[in-house]
Each structure stands twice: as structure tokens, then as C-alpha cells.
């Protein structure tokens, strides 16, 4: 297979010979915005992230295989991929562990007032904090019960929390327990102390957390967004942060980078990180394993 590999795969340069031994004719380009190193007509497979944001997929007339280095499908034209019968694989499970650890870290940072203690330490200030909360016994809602959601659930469960979930269909999950249908999300929001968003960005989920959703959230609850920024209406969230939420842990935003003028930067009850939750030292090995495995499946 004539395979175009981009620098979105961080370990690509180390694996090019391995791909060639598997029988592929490999072409490499570091930056997906650059000019293609070969004719798109010749390319049968790609390993990329946002390649088709900069190059028209219609020009890849021989394309039959796409491997994404991301877990989400929102940066590729899925309508054209499906209509042409192109096989597509994502990085499912690659980033779930660091993202799940991030979610727990964020909630504990708010409950244990990490910002306050960090500020006090920088000023050599000895000031005990009495309003410190426990994660134990809290109800944690996982919105989006895929791989990332399940990894989050495992870690929150270890802290003695009560778990519930929301997904496309109602079911009983071995790890999470009761999973509500997405149409019944308000029933779950009413009882959740912590709401963790791990759902994909689709037409159904875009703007899902609007004023109506925030009005259904429990007073004093925490929102964690490690999904996509567009799932949340930021103005509605800002209002909720002032009116009823204990705080928010935000790794994704409607526009990235987050504007310097955004009020989220200055909010004491908000943790802002630069779309960084997926980073972990085990990602490279997991992604390489996933890519090689999917290539073998894709050739069948």
C-alpha cells in the first residue's frame, strides 16, 4: 500500500522502516499543512490527524485506509469517507489513561484548594484552610461511556465514589453501574456532585451543555471537560460558575488557544489547561501498537 505518514504520529520517524518491512511503500511529511510530497492520486493509505483540513480528500482518489492519531473523528470528512467505503481507524484507548488521571487530579485540586495552597507557599504564608472537601462518597457522572469514560470511572471508583453514566442508550455497566440514556441526562445531572464530559463532538452533542443543562446541575457541583470545547456553551458556563457551580476543570475550549481576554483565566474556581490532558509518557508505545495492529486489520 502506498502509505502517507505525517508528523502527527510522534514516533513515525522511528517506525518508517518497520512499516516498510510490513510491505508498504512509505512517504513521510512532517507538517500536514505543507505541500504533499507525492501525488494524492497515488496514495492508498494515510496516517494523520488533520490532513484533510488542509488537503481536499476528493483528490485522494485511490484512498482506502485512514489511521488517525486522535481519538475523535471531528477533524475528518466522515460523510465522504463513509460514502466511499474507506476504512478508518482512530487512536482508541491511546490517551485514556492520562486523561482519566487528569480528571481525578482536577477535581481533587479544587476540593483540596490547590490554587490557594500554591499561592500561599509562594508567599511563605502559613494559613490553614478549613473548607476542604472529600471525594469519598460523592456521586460522579460520566457523560460519554466510551474508553476514556470507563478509565475515568475506574479511577474515581477507587476513591469510594458513587458512579453513574450517560450514553446513547440506557444500560447497566459493569464498572459504572446505571447508565442513563442521553435524553434523560437531566435526571443524572440532578444528583451528580461531579460531571465529567468525555463524549465525542457530534451534531447531537454540540452545545449540549447550555443554560438548560446547567440549570439542572446540582448546586455546588463540579464540571470537568476533557471532551471538546464545543460541547459546552461558554457563556452559559460562566453564568453557572458565578451562580451555582463549585468549580470547573477545563482542558478544551470553543476556540483554542483560549483568548487572553477570557474571564476563565481569572476565575478562582476554574482550572484552565491548554488541551493537555491527553499527554503521557506511555502514549507513544500505545499509539504505535494501535497503528500496527490496525494496519494489519486494514489490509484484510
N, C-alpha and C positions, 0 to 999 in steps of 0.2 A: 504494500500500500504506500502510495506517495503521501507522506505524513509531514504536515507543517506543525512545528513545535514553537511556541512563543515563550518569552521570558516570564510570563505569568506563572510558569512552573519553575519555582526557585532552584530546584535540583536538576533542571533539564540538561545543563552542560555536562553533568556527571553521568547522565543516563543515555546520551545520544548513541554511544557505541552499543549499549545494551539493546536499544530499540532496533539498531541495525542488525544485530545478531538474531533478532526475532523475525527478520525478513523484510523490514520496512526501509523504504528509500526516504531518508530523513532530511528535511530542510529546516533550518533554525532562523528565527528572527527575534531579537531581544525585545523591541518595543512594538506593541501592537498597532500603534498609530503610524508607524513607518510604512514606506512603500514595500509591497510584497517582494520577497526575494526570488519568486518564480511566478509563472502564470497561474492565476487562480483556477483556470480550466483543468490544469493537471493535478490539482490537489484532491486527494480522495479522503483524507482524514486530517483533523486538526486537534491539537491540544492547546487550549487557550482559556481566556477569561472573557474579555470584552472585545475580541477581534472584530465581531460583526457590528460593533458600534461605529467602526471606522472604515470597514470594507464591506461592500454590498454582498450579501450571501448569494444573490442571484448570479453573480459572476463565477461562483464556485459550482459549475455545472456537473462536475464529477463527484461532488462531496457525498459521502455515505456514512461518515463517522465523525462525531464531535465528542471530545472529552473536555469538560470544564474543570478548571481548578477551583471553582467556587461551589458552594452547596446550593445556591439559588439559581433559578433559570430566568431571572428577570432581565438579564443583560443579553439575551439571545432572542431572535425572532422565532419563537416556538411555533407560530402558525405555519410558517414556511417549512420549518424542519419537519413538522408532523405531516404536512401535505405531501412532502417529497419522500417520506418514509426514511429519513435519515436517522440512524441510530445515535442517541445522545445519552451521555453518562455524566453525572455530576460527582462532586467530591464528598459524597455522603459519608458522614461519620468521621471525616478527617479532622474537623475543627471542633467537634462536640465536647471533647474533654476540657480544653482551655476555656471554652465559652461557658460551660457549666460551672467551672471553678470561679470564673469571673462573676457570675450571677450570685453565688453564695458570698463571695468577697464583698460585693457591692452592698448587699443587704446588711451584712454584719458591720460594714463600715458605717452605715447610717445608724444602726441600732446601738453601736458602741461608741458613736461620736468621734470617729477617727479624725475628721477635719479639726474638731476643737482641740483634741489632744496634740495633733501635729502643730497647730498654731501656737499652743501653749509651750510646747517643747522648744520651738524656735525663739521664744521669748524668755526661756528659763523660768517659766511660770508654773507654780505648783497650785493647781486648782482642781479639786475633786468634782466630779460630775455625778449627780445623784439620779438623773433621769436616763438611766441606761436600761435597754430592753433585751430580753432573751428571745432567741429564735425558737427555742424549745416550746412546743405546744401551739405555735402559730399555724394557721391554715394557709398553705401555699398553692396557688392556682397556676398551672402550666397551660398557657394558651398556645396550642400547637404541639401535639404529642408525637412528633417525629423523633429522629435520632437525637437532636440537641435537647429537645424537651425531656426525653427519657433520661439522658445523662444528668440534666438538672435535677430531675425528680430523685434519682438515686442519691445525690449528694445532700439535697435538702432533707430527705428521709433519714439520713444518718444523724441529723440534728434533732430528731424527735418531733418533726412537724407532721401535720395532717395534710395529706396531698389530695388534690382534685385536679381535673383537667378539662379542657375544652378542645374539641376537634371537629372534623366534618360530620362525624356520626357518633351517636351515643354508644358507649360500650363500657365494659368493666376491664380495666387493665391490670396486669399482674403487679406492676410497680406503682402506678399512680392511684389505682383504685377506680373510683367513679369518674367517668369522662362524660361531660355534658356535650350535647350537640351544639354547634356554634350558634344556632338560632336561639338557644336557651342560655347564652352566655351571661345574661344579667342575673340569672339565678345563682351562678357561681361567683360573680363579682360581689354580690351582696354579702357573702360570708368569708371572702378572702382577705387575709392580712397582707399577703404579698402576691403580686400578679407578675408573672414572668412571661414576656412575649417572645416566642420562638417560632412563630408561624411564618410561612412564606408570603411574599408580596404578590397578590393576585387582584383581580377586579373585585372579588368578594371581600378581601381584607384591607384594601386601600381605604384609609380614613376610618377604619373600624372603630378606633378609639376616638370618638368625637365627644361633644358635650353630653350626649345621652349616655354613652358608656361611662364617662367619668362620674356622672351623677349617680350611677348605680354602684360605684365602688364604695367600699366600707370606709367610714371616717377613720383617719389615722393609718391608712394602708400605704404600701409602697409599690411603685411601678418600676419594673426592670425591663428595658427594651434592648434586646440583643438580636432583634429580627431585622426589620427595615424601618427607616425613619418615617416613610410614607404611611405606615400602618397607623400612626398617631397624628392627630391634628394638634400641632404645637400650641396654637393659641388656646385651645380648649384645655390642654395640659397645663399651661401656665396659670390659667384661672383656677384649675383644680389644686395646683401646688399651693396657691395662696389660700384657698378656701377649705380644703378637706384632707389632702394627702399628707402623710408624714414626710414623704420624700420620693425621689426618683433616681434611678441609676440608668444613665443613658449613654449608650455606645454608638447609636446610629441616629441620624437626623434627616429632616426633609431635604436640606441642602448641606453638602459636605465639601470642603471644611465648614464647620459651624462659623457663622459670621461673628466677627469681633464685637459687634453691637448687640448680639443676642443676650437677652436678660438671663438666660440659663447659666451663663458663666458665673454670675454673681450670686446666684441663689445658694444660701447656706444649706438648704435641704436637698440639693441636687449634686450628684456626682457626674461629671462630664468626662468622657474619654473619647479619643479620636478614632472610632471604628477599629478598636484594638483588641476586642475581647477574644478574637479567634487565634491570637498569636500564642504559640507554644513550641518548645523545642522538639516535640515529637511529631509536629506536622509534616516535616519533610519526609520522614520514613513512612508515615501513614499515607501521604499523598502518592508517593512513588509506588507503594504496594497496590493502592487502589487503581492507579493508571495502568500498571502492568496487567493486573487482573482483568480490568475492563477491556483492554486491547485484545486479550485472548478471547474474551466473550464476543467482542465486536467483530472478530474475524470469522466467527462461525456462520 
